[in-house]
Amino acid sequence: MAEINEKKRNNRKQKRKQQDGEADKEGRNGNNREATKRSVETQAKSNPYKKIKKVFPYGNYRHYYGYRIGRDAEREEDPRIRVLKKEWFEGKDCLDIGCNSGIITIQIAKKYNCGSILGIDIDSGLVQEAIWHLRKFVKTESAEKKNTNGSNVKVVQDVNGSEECATKSSNEGSSNNPNHNSSGERNLSDIVSFREENFVWSQLPDKQYDTVLCLSVTKWIHLNWGDDGLITAFSKIWRLLRPGGVFVLEPQPWNSYEKNRKVSETTASNYHDIKYRPDSFREILLDKIGFRKVEDLTSELSGTKAGFDRPILAYYK
């Protein structure tokens, strides 16, 4: 009996040692996790400039024009504007699909004196940025007008040697042309507007346009909504254009699709199902959608950065 009791006591002691050992092990593991956590935090602090890569599934890049045009994107003219024709915009109602931060939309309005131009984008943050850019352009334009008016003051000397101040009107000559309408006579905020909108799924407005721009946007429509989404967008553009209207298209090449196909599960899935590649857009737009002719403006395009030397095509309704 005594032997059995001794055996039980030894078993209890062994069990306690085992529990104590497991507790020590758990404590060490906890310390290791804490140490790992501290190590990660230390590494983060030691490398504060390391950025987490952001994903832009709709091509809604921040600072897009900064790396497409240059650091001074607001002042430097986008090379694509140079191949556009004044008659497509002057006094006309225009639509810019996928306007991003609105810089090229504003530059077109300023240079070609649009009757109106609406920029739409799926990203509300970019729309707000576009509105901010518009305010900045308006402020700069106002300051430039003041400086111009000030520099128009001339000193005139009469026959008696005395001096007089004469001003030259900034509107001189405009009264001879009742149709004259320059951006100097209208505030840019009266011409340009921006709105958040998913063009593929939005309702068609009652308003029609003379010119519709879709610059480096088709890839993102295609990857996110597939062939059906692309055809829907092309069909809506056709219906939005007035007879004789112009659709200005800058499609991205297929290798660009390959680079961006994994930005989301949707884009990865749609990429494998795409049948209409960019080299078939011309046939789709002319034979299926109904545009009567196309003009290739690419040969006149110069000054674009590597990676952005994409075709620019004008389709006429």
RAGI-V444441 format. One record per pair of residues at least 12 apart in sequence whose ideal C-beta (glycine too) atoms are under 8 Angstrom apart, sorted by the first residue. I is the first residue (numbers start at 1). J is the second residue. If there is no record, write none. Layout:
I/J
I/J
This chain:
55/263
55/264
56/263
57/220
57/224
57/263
57/264
57/266
57/267
58/122
58/123
58/220
58/224
59/98
59/216
59/217
59/219
59/220
59/260
60/100
60/121
60/122
60/123
60/125
60/126
61/100
62/101
62/126
64/100
64/101
65/78
65/100
65/101
65/103
65/104
67/305
68/305
68/308
69/103
69/305
73/103
74/103
74/133
74/136
74/137
77/107
77/111
78/103
78/104
78/107
79/301
79/302
79/303
79/304
80/104
80/215
80/250
80/301
80/304
80/312
81/104
81/107
81/108
81/111
82/300
82/301
82/302
82/303
83/297
83/298
83/300
83/301
83/312
84/108
84/112
84/248
84/297
85/314
86/112
88/112
88/210
88/211
88/246
88/248
88/314
89/108
89/109
89/112
89/113
89/114
89/117
89/211
90/112
90/113
90/114
91/113
91/114
91/115
91/179
91/181
92/114
92/115
92/209
92/210
92/211
93/114
93/115
93/116
93/117
93/207
93/208
93/209
93/210
93/211
94/108
94/114
94/115
94/116
94/117
94/118
94/209
94/210
94/211
94/212
94/213
95/117
95/118
95/120
95/209
95/211
95/212
95/213
95/240
96/108
96/117
96/118
96/119
96/120
96/212
96/213
96/215
97/120
97/199
97/212
97/213
97/214
97/217
97/233
97/237
98/120
98/121
98/122
98/199
98/214
98/215
98/216
98/217
98/220
99/119
99/120
99/121
99/126
99/130
99/194
100/121
100/126
100/130
101/126
101/129
101/130
101/133
102/119
102/126
102/127
102/129
102/130
102/131
102/133
102/134
102/192
102/194
103/130
103/133
104/215
105/117
105/119
105/130
105/192
105/194
106/130
106/133
106/134
106/137
106/188
106/192
108/213
109/183
109/188
109/191
109/192
110/137
110/141
110/183
110/188
113/181
113/182
113/183
114/191
114/192
115/191
116/191
116/192
116/193
117/191
117/192
117/193
118/192
118/193
118/194
118/195
119/192
119/193
119/194
119/195
120/194
120/195
120/196
120/197
120/199
121/194
121/196
121/197
122/196
122/197
122/198
122/199
123/196
124/196
127/194
127/195
127/196
130/194
131/194
134/188
134/189
134/192
134/194
135/189
137/188
138/187
138/188
138/189
141/183
141/187
141/188
145/170
145/184
148/170
149/167
149/170
152/167
152/168
152/169
152/170
153/165
153/166
153/167
154/166
154/167
154/168
170/184
171/185
199/221
199/233
199/236
200/221
200/224
200/225
200/229
200/232
200/233
204/236
204/239
204/240
205/240
208/240
208/241
208/242
208/245
209/240
209/241
209/242
209/245
210/241
210/242
210/244
210/245
210/246
211/245
211/246
211/247
211/248
212/237
212/240
212/241
212/245
212/246
212/247
212/248
213/248
214/233
214/237
214/247
214/248
214/249
214/250
215/248
215/249
215/250
215/312
216/250
216/252
216/308
216/310
217/250
218/230
218/233
218/249
218/251
218/252
218/278
218/281
219/251
219/252
219/256
219/257
219/260
219/278
221/233
222/257
222/270
222/274
222/276
223/257
223/260
223/261
223/263
223/266
223/267
223/270
223/271
223/274
224/264
224/266
224/267
224/270
225/270
226/270
226/273
226/274
227/273
227/274
227/275
227/276
230/276
231/276
231/284
231/288
234/284
234/285
234/289
235/289
238/289
238/290
238/291
238/317
241/317
242/317
243/317
244/316
244/317
245/316
245/317
246/314
246/315
246/316
246/317
247/285
247/291
247/314
247/315
247/316
247/317
248/312
248/313
248/314
248/315
249/281
249/285
249/312
249/313
249/314
249/315
250/310
250/311
250/312
250/313
251/278
251/281
251/310
251/311
251/313
252/278
252/310
253/278
253/310
254/277
254/278
254/279
257/271
257/274
258/271
282/294
282/313
285/315
286/315
290/317
291/315
291/316
291/317
292/316
292/317
293/315
293/316
294/313
294/314
294/315
294/316
295/313
295/314
295/316
296/311
296/312
296/313
297/312
297/313
297/314
298/311
298/312
298/313
